[in-house]
Amino acid sequence: SDTDGYGSRRSPTQQIKTINYEYIWQIQDEITAAVNSLGFSLWDLHYDRDSFSFHMELNEHLPDEVLSSFCSQMPLATDYDGEGSHGSVFILYP
């Protein structure tokens, strides 16, 4: 909808920032399934509204030679973002 629920029109920026929870949960399920199908597990996965992206940390630290292949098998465009305290960290863009 182009309104904010009170009858006021939202700006295009506000409309873009609006992403519904059902969509977020669906994408999180797809990401989780992809990670699990590759034999890895998630430590953290959440949607960051400010950056319009998903933040994901694995329970494992992936070796450098696996990173590119791992990113290419995710359901969304994925960038490696370094190493976290529990495992490799990635940013996924819907």
Beta strands, then each sheet from edge to edge (+ up, - down):
strand 1: 42-48
strand 2: 53-58
strand 3: 77-83
strand 4: 88-93
sheet 1: 1+ 2- 4+ 3-
end
